[in-house]
Amino acid sequence: MQARSIAAPPPAARPTAAPPTDRSQLPQYSLRHILSIWAAAALPMAFLAWVVAPWLADRLEGPNQLPKALLLCLTAGLIWQFVVVVALVWGEQRTLRWSRVRRALWLNAPRSPRTERRGGRLWFILIPLIVALGVEELVPQVHHAVSRDFGPFLDSHAGHLFLDGSWGWFAVIAVLAVFLPSSSPAAA
């Protein structure tokens, strides 16, 4: 008498994620490719800030047309840069799984090159970097138009009136903050 097995039959072939890509397998970009990536990210943002925003400000109604136009254009530009990064990661990795995206964008904890140990004393590298950032803040900046500086605008009476009850504009600023590479909207 033959014993019946209750084991499941072997599963059908399932699609799997692309195998991990070693950094040495990734192609090195040529100077032309690097410059084209830079242009794809930087030039639309410059065009939006310096051409489209003033044009749009002339067509908006009410007070504070330029800040409104800049908020809209810079938010659109940062979303465009996000799309460029996602396209580049997809082109290199052929997947958008977080484990692969994290490695592709170098979002890893610091690792000792000698011992391969993660974390620990390596986080002390942040101390001189924080000091360097503080020193950099003391260096005089190039003067620019105050009408294009978001921090002083929000501190002004016009900025307070602009955001008073304006949940739509607050949502635009929140989206801008999500896509902004630094933690301060005034850095734009």
N, C-alpha and C positions, 0 to 999 in steps of 0.2 A: 504494500500500500504506500502510495506516494503522499508525502506531507505537503499540504498546501501552505504557501507562504502568504503572509499578510502584508509583506513589504510593498511599498508603492513602486510602480514601474519607474524606470529612470525618466527624469524630466526631459521634455523636449528641449532642443537648443534654445537658450534664452539669450537675448541681446545683452551684452556686457559693456561696461564702460571701456573706453580706450585704455590701453595699458599705460602705466605711468611713463612720462617722457623724461628721460635724463637730460639735464641741461646741456650736456656735451652733444646730444643729438639734435638740439635746436639749431637752425641755421643762423649764422651771423648776418645781421642786416648790413647792407652796403650803406655808404654815406648817403647816396641818393634816396634809399628807402627810409633812413633815419630822418632826413630832412623832409621827406614827404609826410611822414607821420607827424613830425612837429608842425608842419604847415596845416595838416588836417585838423589838428587840435587848437593851434594858436590863432591862425588867421581868421577863422569864423568868429572867434570870441572878440578879436580886435575890431572886425567889421561890425559886429553887433553893437559894441560899446561906443565906437567913434563915428559910425555912419548911421546905423539903423536907429539907435536910441535918440539922437537929436532929431532925426526925421520923424520918429514916432511921437516925440515930445511936442512937436508942432501940431500934431493931429489929435492929441488927447485934450479933453476938456477939464476945466477946474484948476485948482491950484496944484503946485508941485508936479508939473508935467514931467520935468527931467528926471527926478527921483523915481517916479512911477515907470517911466520908459527904461531907465537903467535897471531897475529891479526885474522887469519882464525880460529884457534882453540878456542880462547876465545870468539869470536863471535858465533861460533857453540855451545859452552858451555852455553852461556847466553840464546841463543834461546832454548836450551834444558831445562833450568831452567824455562823459560816462559811456555813451554809446560807442565812441571810438575805442575806449579801453576794452569794453566787452567784446567788440569785434576783433581786436588784436589778440586777446586771450583765447577767444574761440578759434581764431585762425592758427594759433600755435598749439593749443592743447586739445582741440576738437571736442571739448566738453566744458561745461560751466559748473561742474561739481565743486563744492566749496574746498575740499581737500586739494584739488588741482589748482583752483584759482588762488588759494592762499600761498601755495608754493610758487606759482607764476609771478605773483606780485610781491614776493619776498615778505609776507606777513607772518614771519616766524619769530619766536623768542630768540634772543641772542644765544649763540652757541660758541663755545671755546674751540678755536681751531686745533689746539693741542690735545685736549682731553675729550672733545665732543660733548662736554657737559653743558646742559641748557640752564639758563637762569643763574641764580646765585649771585656771585660777586659781579657778574657781567652787567647787571643792571646798574652798577655804579657808574657806568659810562654816561648815564643820564645826568649826573651832577655837573661835569664840565660842559655838557651840551646846554643845560639850563642856564648856567653862568654865561655861556657864549650868547645865548638868546637875549639875556638881560643886557649884556654889553652892546649887542646889535641894536637894541631899542634905544640906547643912549646916543647912537650915531645920528647926526642930523640927516633928515630925509630931504629928498628933492621936493621942492614946493609944487603943489598941484592945485587945481581949482577946488575951492572949498565946496562948490556946488556938486562936486563929484565924490565927496567924502561922506560915507553913510553914517558914521558915528556922530560927527557934529550936527548932521541933519536931524538925527533922532533926538539929540539933546535940545534942539531949538524948539521954539513955540510952534513953528510950521510942522515939524516932525511929530509933535504931540497931537496936533490937530489932524494930521494925516492918518495916524493909527487909531484915533479915538473912534471906537465902534466899527472899524474897518476890518472885519474878520477875513474878507477875501484877500486883502493885502497882507494881513498877518500870515495867511496860508501860503502866499507867494514867498514871503520871507522865510517861512519854515522849510519850504521846498528848497530854497536857495541854501539854507544852512545845512540841509542834508547832503547836498552835492558839493558844498564848499570844502576844499581840501584842508583848511585850517578850522580852528574852533571858533573863530570870530567873524561875524558877517562884515565887520569893518575892514577886514583884510582884502575884500574885493575892491 
